[in-house]
Amino acid sequence: MVFAHDCPTSSRQVARAFTLIELLVVIAIIAILMSLLLPAVQSAREAGRRIQCTNNLKQFGLALHNYTDVNNSLPMQGTYRPGSTFTGYSAHTRILPYMEQNNLYNAVNYDVGFSAQPEICKMRVAAYRCPSDPLDRTRIDAGVEFYPTNYGVNIGNWLAYDQLTNNAGDGPFGVNQRVNFASVADGLSNTLAAAEVKSFQPALLDGGQPAAPFAPLPVSPSQVVAFGGTFDPDYCHTQWVSGRTLQSGLTTTFAPNTNMGYVSGGQEFDINFTSGRFGPGTPRQTYRVVTARSYHHGGVNALMLDGSVRFVKSTIAQSTWRGLGTRSGQEVVSSDSF
């Protein structure tokens, strides 16, 4: 007797393997699908990061309003005693209680300079960081470890501080300057409070020019570069705790993301500028060009004094951006121009 299982297997199909060509075709199809999908995923992630950045600025604006309700003025950009070295704390530091950072605020001793409190300087405040900034790390300056910020308060168009008269710039924040909402003649919705900045930005420092009172606004980045100074490749916006403009502020001299090209060692850098930092030397006028910059394509997130956040395009007219930078310049800025 012959059993069925003893019969030849010719009636059963033999499993067929992939050929090399078929395998390569499948891999190619997967690669094409991934190439189509990856930009969409990256775009979705960037959209999420941009929303988080917007929310950070909204929280910053709410904190400014709460601070103003309690203190009857906006926080100062920083404090400075002529004849001394600058150790003034930033507006970021002063609004910490309204940023859900009471413990950090209470740990700050405002009777001593921030460099004497290294544990404070190196603290990371997530709400002061744009999630699109890839440089999420500290920087060492004079032996002290500092954490950066991606949001700078607006000190105005150009002048930082006049040590002869103790006058600050024409923005809503300034050294030794308390501004209340009633004095913002241009209107809260037409006055810039803060905007995005890039951390670890290069700078030209302490060239001493221009030195004259009421120096006119520069007309081009090349004019500013020609003033000269000492080049630092990663100085700016690396100290959220410091009230220096190049650390926690910005100016509206040029439109957002304007390239300030400076060549050093055969390499071009996009810089910020200060004619001189505050120190115990001869009193003088100091000027700044600290441009708003963003990792989000096409413009910057900008916080207005009324608490609203708008995405301002890099193509905004320079005159309009400067108008938004002043608190009482009497410029006519329509809501559809930015």
C-alpha positions in Angstrom: 0.0 0.0 0.0 1.3 3.4 -0.9 0.4 6.2 1.6 -0.2 9.8 0.4 2.7 11.2 2.3 5.0 8.9 0.4 4.1 10.4 -2.9 6.4 12.8 -4.7 5.9 16.5 -3.9 5.7 17.6 -7.5 2.0 18.7 -6.9 3.1 21.2 -4.2 4.4 24.6 -5.0 8.0 25.4 -4.1 8.5 28.8 -2.4 10.0 31.3 -4.8 12.8 33.6 -3.4 13.2 37.3 -4.4 15.7 38.0 -7.2 18.4 40.6 -6.6 16.7 42.9 -9.1 13.4 42.7 -7.3 15.1 43.4 -3.9 16.8 46.4 -5.3 13.5 47.7 -6.8 11.8 47.3 -3.3 14.7 49.2 -1.6 14.5 51.9 -4.2 10.8 52.3 -3.7 11.3 52.5 0.1 14.0 55.1 -0.4 11.7 57.3 -2.6 8.9 57.1 -0.1 11.3 58.1 2.7 12.6 61.0 0.7 9.0 62.2 0.2 8.0 61.6 3.8 11.1 63.1 5.5 10.6 66.7 4.5 7.0 66.5 5.6 8.1 65.1 9.0 10.8 67.8 9.4 8.2 70.4 8.4 5.8 69.2 11.0 8.5 69.2 13.6 9.6 72.7 12.7 6.0 73.9 12.9 5.7 72.5 16.4 9.0 74.2 17.4 7.8 77.5 16.0 4.5 77.2 17.9 6.5 76.5 21.1 8.7 79.5 20.4 5.6 81.6 20.0 4.2 80.3 23.3 7.5 81.2 25.0 7.2 84.8 23.8 3.5 84.9 24.9 4.5 83.8 28.3 7.3 86.4 28.3 4.7 89.1 27.4 2.3 87.9 30.1 5.1 88.1 32.7 6.0 91.6 31.6 2.4 92.7 32.1 2.2 91.1 35.5 5.5 92.7 36.5 4.2 96.1 35.3 0.9 95.7 37.3 2.9 95.1 40.5 5.7 97.6 39.9 4.0 100.3 37.8 6.7 100.1 35.1 8.4 97.7 32.8 11.6 96.0 34.2 14.8 97.9 33.4 17.1 96.4 30.9 19.8 96.5 33.6 21.3 98.8 36.2 24.6 100.6 36.0 26.6 102.8 38.3 28.9 105.1 36.3 32.5 104.5 37.1 32.0 100.8 37.8 32.1 97.6 35.9 28.7 96.5 34.6 27.1 93.7 36.6 23.4 94.7 36.1 20.8 92.0 36.0 18.6 91.5 32.9 14.9 92.1 32.5 14.7 88.3 32.1 16.0 87.9 35.7 13.5 90.5 37.1 10.4 88.7 35.6 11.3 85.3 36.9 8.5 85.2 39.5 6.0 85.7 36.7 7.6 82.9 34.6 6.9 80.3 37.3 10.5 80.5 38.4 10.0 81.8 42.0 12.7 79.5 43.5 15.3 80.7 41.0 14.3 84.3 41.6 14.6 83.9 45.4 18.0 82.4 45.0 19.4 85.5 43.3 21.2 88.0 45.5 20.7 91.3 43.8 23.2 93.0 46.2 26.2 91.4 44.3 27.0 91.0 40.7 25.8 88.0 38.7 29.3 86.7 38.1 29.6 86.2 41.8 26.7 83.7 41.6 27.8 81.0 39.2 25.0 78.6 40.2 22.5 81.2 38.9 24.3 82.0 35.7 24.4 78.5 34.5 20.8 77.7 35.1 18.8 76.7 32.0 15.4 78.4 31.8 13.4 76.5 29.2 11.0 79.4 28.4 14.0 81.5 27.4 15.1 79.0 24.8 13.8 78.6 21.2 13.5 74.8 20.6 14.9 75.3 17.0 18.3 76.6 18.4 20.8 73.7 18.0 23.3 75.2 20.4 21.6 74.2 23.6 24.7 74.4 25.9 26.5 76.8 28.2 29.4 79.2 27.4 32.3 80.0 29.7 33.2 83.7 30.1 35.9 84.8 32.4 35.7 81.5 34.2 32.0 81.6 34.8 29.5 79.3 33.1 26.5 81.0 31.5 23.3 79.7 29.8 22.1 81.4 26.7 18.8 83.0 25.7 16.9 83.3 22.4 14.8 86.3 23.3 16.1 89.9 23.5 14.2 92.9 24.8 14.0 96.0 22.6 16.2 98.9 23.7 15.4 101.0 20.6 17.1 101.9 17.3 20.7 102.7 18.1 21.8 104.5 21.3 22.4 102.1 24.2 23.3 104.6 27.0 24.6 108.1 27.5 26.9 108.0 30.6 27.1 111.8 30.6 23.3 112.3 30.9 22.2 108.9 32.3 19.8 108.6 29.3 19.1 105.3 27.7 17.8 104.6 24.2 14.4 105.2 22.6 13.0 101.7 23.2 10.8 100.5 26.0 13.7 98.9 27.9 16.9 100.6 28.9 19.8 100.8 31.4 18.6 102.6 34.6 15.4 103.3 32.8 11.8 102.6 34.0 9.1 102.9 31.4 5.4 102.7 32.2 2.7 102.0 29.6 1.3 105.5 29.8 4.6 106.9 28.4 4.5 104.7 25.3 3.0 107.3 23.1 3.3 105.2 19.9 0.8 102.6 21.4 1.4 99.2 22.9 0.3 97.4 19.8 2.8 99.4 17.6 5.8 99.1 19.9 8.2 96.1 20.0 8.8 94.5 23.4 11.1 91.6 22.4 11.9 89.3 19.6 14.0 86.3 18.7 17.8 86.4 18.7 20.4 83.7 17.9 22.7 82.6 20.7 26.5 82.4 20.3 26.4 85.2 17.7 29.7 86.8 16.7 30.3 90.4 17.6 32.6 93.4 17.1 33.3 94.9 20.6 34.7 98.1 22.0 36.1 99.9 18.9 35.2 103.3 20.4 33.4 104.6 17.3 31.1 106.4 16.9 31.9 108.5 20.0 30.0 111.7 19.4 26.6 112.5 21.0 23.6 112.0 18.8 25.5 109.9 16.3 23.1 109.4 13.3 21.7 106.0 12.6 23.9 103.9 10.3 22.5 103.5 6.8 24.1 100.1 6.0 25.8 97.1 7.7 29.0 97.9 5.9 29.1 101.3 7.6 28.8 99.6 11.0 31.5 97.1 10.2 33.8 99.9 9.3 33.6 101.3 12.8 35.8 98.4 13.8 36.4 96.7 17.2 37.6 93.5 18.7 36.1 90.4 17.1 34.6 87.7 19.3 33.2 84.7 17.4 30.5 83.5 19.9 29.9 86.3 22.4 26.2 87.3 22.0 23.1 86.1 23.8 25.0 83.6 25.8 24.0 85.1 29.2 20.3 85.4 30.0 21.1 86.8 33.4 23.1 89.8 32.1 21.5 93.1 31.3 24.0 93.9 28.5 22.3 94.5 25.2 24.4 92.0 23.4 23.4 89.3 26.0 19.7 89.9 26.6 18.6 92.7 24.3 18.3 93.8 20.7 18.1 97.0 18.6 16.0 97.7 15.6 18.7 99.4 13.6 18.3 96.9 10.7 15.4 94.6 9.8 15.2 91.0 11.1 17.9 88.6 9.8 19.8 91.4 8.1 23.3 90.0 7.4 26.1 92.0 9.1 28.9 90.5 7.1 32.4 90.7 8.7 35.4 88.7 7.5 37.9 87.3 9.9 40.6 84.7 9.1 39.1 84.3 5.6 35.7 83.4 6.9 32.6 85.6 6.8 30.5 86.0 10.0 27.1 87.6 10.7 27.9 89.9 13.6 26.4 92.2 16.2 28.2 95.4 17.2 28.9 97.6 20.2 31.0 100.8 20.2 31.9 100.2 23.8 30.8 98.2 26.8 30.2 100.0 30.1 33.2 100.2 32.4 35.0 102.5 34.9 36.7 104.5 32.1 35.8 107.9 30.7 32.0 108.5 30.5 30.7 108.4 26.9 27.9 107.5 24.6 27.6 103.9 23.6 25.8 102.5 20.5 24.6 99.1 19.6 23.5 97.1 16.5 22.0 93.9 17.8 19.8 92.4 15.1 16.8 90.2 15.6 17.5 86.7 14.1 15.6 83.5 14.0 16.0 79.8 13.1 12.5 79.9 11.6 12.5 80.6 7.9 11.5 84.0 6.6 11.3 86.1 9.7 11.2 86.3 13.4 8.6 85.9 16.2 8.1 89.3 17.7 6.4 90.2 21.0 4.5 93.6 21.0 4.0 95.5 24.2 0.3 94.7 24.2 1.2 91.0 24.7 0.5 89.9 21.2 3.0 87.8 19.2 3.4 88.3 15.5 5.7 86.7 12.9 7.5 89.6 11.3 9.0 88.9 7.9 12.6 89.6 7.1 11.3 91.8 4.2 9.7 94.3 6.5 10.6 97.9 5.5 13.6 99.1 7.5 11.6 102.3 8.4 8.7 100.3 9.7 10.9 98.1 11.8 12.6 101.2 13.3 9.2 102.7 13.9 8.2 99.6 15.9 11.5 100.0 17.9 10.7 103.4 19.4 8.3 103.9 22.2 7.4 107.6 21.4 8.8 108.3 18.0 5.4 109.4 16.6 5.9 107.2 13.6 2.8 106.2 11.7 2.8 102.4 11.5 -0.2 100.7 10.1 -1.1 97.2 11.3 -0.9 95.7 7.8 2.7 96.9 7.2 4.3 94.2 9.4 
